Amino acid sequence: MMGVSSVKEDVKAVIFVGFAGLVAGACSMAIGEFVSVCTQRDVEIAQMKREKRKGSSKSDENDEKLPNPVQAALASALAFAIGAVVPLLAAAFIRQHKVRMAVVVAVASVALVVFGVVGALLGRTPVVKSSARVLVGGWMAMGTTFGLTKLIGSNHEVQI
């Protein structure tokens, strides 16, 4: 949304691209999570087989602890979609271009901090450090997208 907003003031274009980004990002996150967890699961199964050959197997206990790739993929897609819908909804109701961009950045920033805090609490890690990392990472992504699209879009007529 920030990229399109850098070259296009039309709210319809921003909403369209925001929704497309929500779907694409959720799918990308889900697929990445699925592949990652499948790989982790394969490594853990191989380790259990090695332990079983050595005779020190606790396979019944370990089988229950194996990660579920489908569950992880769905959780990742859902988390991304929830995070993406927040600025999308904020942008949908604001017609003035500069105000809309400022609101999207502000709402996305609050959402990033909330996700950082929740992640820190669930992972039992330092809250300030974790939320700051998520916030700064989000700002870097928004800034990069805005800047690169502005650079490319200023040299070419962008039709959306």
Summary of the structure (lengths in Angstrom):
residues: 160
radius of gyration: 20.6
end to end distance: 12.2
largest distance: 68.8
contacts: 450
relative contact order: 0.15
helix: 86%
strand: 0%
